[in-house]
Amino acid sequence: MKIWPFIQLAPQLFFSTLTVLKTSIFLAMIKSFITFLLLTFSVALWAQTTNQEVLNMNKPERVEWFRDLGFGMFIHFSFDSQLGIVISHSMVGASEDYQNRYINELPKTFNPKDFDAKKIATLAKLAGMKYIVFTTKHHSGFCMWDTETTDFNITNTPYKKDLLEEFVEATREAGLAVGFYFSPEDFHFLHENGLEIRRTNINDIPQHLMNKYVELNELQTIELMAKYGDIDILFYDGGEGTLLEKCKLVAWELHPDVVITRGAMETPEQTVPGTTVTDPWEACLTMGTQWAYKPANETYKTGVQLMDILVETRAKGGNQLLNIGPKPNGAVAEEQENLLREIAAWNFVNGEAIEATKPWIIPNEENIWFTWKPEEKTLYAILTKQAEWPRGERREFILKSVKSTENTNVEVLGQSGKRVEYMPEINATTFFKQEENGIHISCVRAQRLYNNQKWNYPLVLKITNAEPAFVPPVVETGEAEIIQSGGTSYVQFNGSIVEQGDEENLKVCFQYRPLPEFTDALISNEWTETKNLEIDDNFFMFRLPVKNKKITYQYRTVAKHPNANVYGKYKTISIN
């Protein structure tokens, strides 16, 4: 029985009335009514799922819409930004005194009066971002909206206003999709109920308190979904079992078109998968080493690094969610704004290679990455690692995975191919020729974008009406293991060939590297490559002697097709 036309409307009517009727009696009635609604539908909905499965009621057409967005902004912002420390996590393992001062004193000085949602939305749009995800409540439990569920919220600070409302309005006005981050884990709830603040083993919380815990998050999810119109994207971070799944059910029932990312799809942090991933995924990335604002000892990635990571993410079929952490007053830190404007300059020229693209038959040929619009028969070859390419200089590239047709055309995005300013002697035309080993392309960097003539960012070749030049193999990275042999410890890497492709004498090997700290994982050491390995019934392996007893290796399989290297997924193994 569908009761939701009424239920979906009712909370919106109630919350609209709240702006006028703010009496304790009325609020109590509202809370009781919402609780009744939850009891009415949650049992029936919960019965539709099993505890063994990750609940995923994302509509396929909405998931494809989300994937086409490609690039979004993440905003980590809360009252503890005043300290410039990691958001929320400092409460775990903290003393009672620390927790009390954190909860009771920090809100008294939080006043993000310079938060400019319109400016942030404009920056995001210029940078080519199509959606913004804002932290409504992080693990601390502090709510960035006017909630009736707890006094631990932004209206009880010197700011006094609902900051989330401003964010939603500005984001929609800019034509961007609205996303909410929400943590079902709530350290404030744990503290107020005399429970240890922790992120693990939450299921041993006494049942009567767990019921209250679940209800709190359900009520907050209803508020978020009812007060601010249709929400496009939800990012649930933390929680497990009922604590998380009930929130998802509430969200999908109130807004069936909402796309839940974390909680329903893979959302790797600070890393990108080793190969193309066909299922939807979203990579979450910081500009520096910390999610929230860090005033001291911060190390930012360069604009080139951020663009290269974006390109790799899109080439492998994922979305990228790039984070900013506003200053305590709400303003965007200058370093972060500068990086966004740096990305904006590149996007203004090359944005069509990022938005609404799909993966090519392979993600890359060395430093040339591919995105693809199959309906338009348009391939984008993104030329990374082209430092010190002077304006007016011609360079040549060979694309072995691409085959031209009689209707193929090649151009450089943003360039007419007719002129290089102040260099009339330079022919700026892009030339190409199909050879046996691939399509040969010759192009000039012609556009003047910086006065110092240096433009070290990727150029993009737009190739229309081309086709794949080969059938790539598919290789799988197996689980590594630690073995003993002859008194020596080894890490044994395992791999297999899933599909041969069109190459009969396929060569395979592994690549590996020590994995750095998680915040620096995308700026890693170079890969070490093993020798070519023997293949036994499509399986192969390599043994690496263990010299360091405390190290984590990242590794992947490699298939060496004559046209291009093809990689398996990244995996890791830790040696303690």
Beta strands, then each sheet from edge to edge (+ up, - down):
strand 1: 71-75
strand 2: 131-137
strand 3: 177-182
strand 4: 233-236
strand 5: 259-260
strand 6: 282-285
strand 7: 319-324
strand 8: 364-365
strand 9: 368-373
strand 10: 378-383
strand 11: 394-399
strand 12: 402-403
strand 13: 409-412
strand 14: 431-435
strand 15: 438-444
strand 16: 459-464
strand 17: 467-468
strand 18: 474-477
strand 19: 481-485
strand 20: 488-499
strand 21: 507-514
strand 22: 528-529
strand 23: 539-545
strand 24: 551-560
strand 25: 565-567
strand 26: 571-575
sheet 1: 5+ 4+ 3+ 2+ 1+ 7+ 6+
sheet 2: 8+ 9- 10+ 16- 13+
sheet 3: 11+ 15- 14+
sheet 4: 12+ 17-
sheet 5: 18+ 20- 19+
sheet 6: 18+ 20- 23+
sheet 7: 22+ 21- 24+ 25-
sheet 8: 22+ 21- 24+ 26-
end
